[in-house]
Each structure stands twice: as structure tokens, then as C-alpha cells.
Amino acid sequence: MSIIRITKEFNFEMAHALVGHDGPCKNIHGHSYKFNVTVKGDVKNGTSDSDEGMVVDFTIIKNIVKNLIVDEYDHSLVLWDKMKIEDNQFEFMNKLILVPFNPTCENLLMHYMGLIKKELPVNITLDHLLLRETPNSYAEWYQSDN
């Protein structure tokens, strides 16, 4: 058998602010994120499964990432819970997400990695993630580096 990698791409809009940053990113601002999720595994052959000839049905990856990340974070404001935001300050919003880390591209990528890994089918390995914040700025994670 041969190991094959497959990638599913996602897009979402999100705003954040970086606590303690010495630059304009300390202010609330948004990005059009592009998120690539690459998994690897053996191609199923000789089965009567509906995903015969596939590593995994793209729909499975789509549903995992859509449910855990895209639906949750799209059009949200993500802030570090260290900011001590009072609930009533943002009661007009229904997508304020407070996280236990500074929501940098790198920290968000690590957070997303943890969420996705927990939900993948057993025979599939998360191999690579790429979170693009701008057309020329992104963070990457590779399983082989860890």
C-alpha cells in the first residue's frame, strides 16, 4: 500500500486583537482566512465500502472542519480571555469567542490542530495545516516536525 495525502481547503472571515503586540495588530481587525487541512493514509482497495479507492471521503474532512472551526469562527471576534472583557460590552454580538491564548495565527493554528486531531477517523493521520491570514502571511504545522 502507498500513503497518499489529501487536502481540503476552507475559507472564513474572522476578527481578532493581539494583546501586548507592539504594532497595529493590538487593535481589533479582521482577516479573510484560508485554511488547508491535509491528512494522510492508505487508499482503500478491495473493500465494498462507499469510500473504496479513497484515503477518506472529502466530506468527512469537510464536516469535521466545518463543524469545529468554520461554523464556529466565521464572522466572529476572537479575543484572549486575559483581556477581562465584561459580557455586556459585546452583548450586541453573538460570536464573541474568548480563548485562553493570544489569538495569533500560530496559536489559532495549534488550537485548530488539537480540535481536528480528536475527531479524525482512526486510520487517518493529520499531516499538515496551513492557516493563511493574508495573501502573503501564513502559519504552517507539519506532523513530521512534532
N, C-alpha and C positions, 0 to 999 in steps of 0.2 A: 504494500500500500504506500501511497505517497501522501505527504502532508500538503494540504492546499490552504492558502489564506484567502478569505473573502472579506470584503469591506462594504459597509453600508454607510451612507452619508446622510447627515441631518443638518437642519438649519433652524435657528431660533433667535429671537431678539431678547436681550436682557440688559438691565442697567445694574450698576454697582458703584461703590465708592471704596477707595483703599485707605484705611486708617493709617495715619502716620507717614503716608507717602509724601516725599518732598517734590511735588510737582502737581500738575493739573488733575491727575487721576485721584487725588484726595476728594475731589468734588463728585457728586453723582453725575454719571454719564453712562451712555449705552453703547452697545455693540451689536452688530449682526453676526452672530456666532455661526461658524461652520464646524461640525463635529463629525469626524470619521472614526468609525469603530471597526477594527479588524480582528477577526477571530481565525483560529486555525483548527484543523482536524483532518481526519481521514475521509475520503469520499466514500459514501455508502454505495456498495456494489453487491449484487447478488441477494438483495432483500426484496420483499414485496411492500416495503414502506413507501409512503407517498413522497418521501424525500430521497428516493433512490437516485443515485448519481450526483448527490449534493453533499457538501460538508454539513450544512444545516440550511433549512429553508430561510431565505432572507426575511420572511415575515416574522420568524421567531425573534431575530435580532431587532427588527423594526419595532415589534411590540414591547420588548424589554426596554429599549432606549426611549421610545416614545412615552411609555407609562412612567418610567422612573425619572427621566430628565426633561425631555422636550415639553410634555404637557405640564410638568411642574414648574420649570424655569422660564418658559416662553412668556415674554411680556411681564416679567417680574422685576422687582428691585431686590437685590441681594446685598445684605449688609452684615458685617461682623457683629455678633451679639455683644461684643465688648463695648459697643457704642452706647449701650444703655438707652435704647430707644423706648420712649413711652408709647404704649399701644395706641393711645388716642391721637398721636401725631400723624399716623398714617392710616387712620380708620377709613379714609376715603378710598383706600386701595384694597384690593382683595388678593394681591400677590406680592406681599412683602415677605421675604424669606430671610430669617436670621440664621446665620451659620456660625459654628464655633471656631472660625478661622478667618483671616483676612481674605476676601474673595478675589484673589489674584487669579490669573489664567492658570498658573501652575497648581495652586491649591484646589481650584474648581476641578481641574483635570484629575487630580488624585482622588477627590471626593467621588467624582463620577465613576472612576475605575472601581472603587470599592463597591458602589451600588450595582454596577453591571456584573462584576465577578460573582456576586452572590446568587444571581438569577440565571446564569448560563446553564444549558444542559451539561450533564457530567462529561460527555465525550467531546466537548468543545472548550478550547483554551482561548482566553483573551490574549491577544498577541501585541496589539498596537493601538494607541489612541492618539488623535491629533485634534486639538481644540484651537481653532483659528479665531482670534479676536478681531483682527483687521486683515486687509488683503496681504499685509507683509509682516504680521506678528502672530506667532502661534507657539503653543507648548506641545511637546510630544512625550508619550510614555511608551516604552518597549518592555515587554515581559522579559526579554533576554538580558536586559540590564539589571534585573532585580533577582 
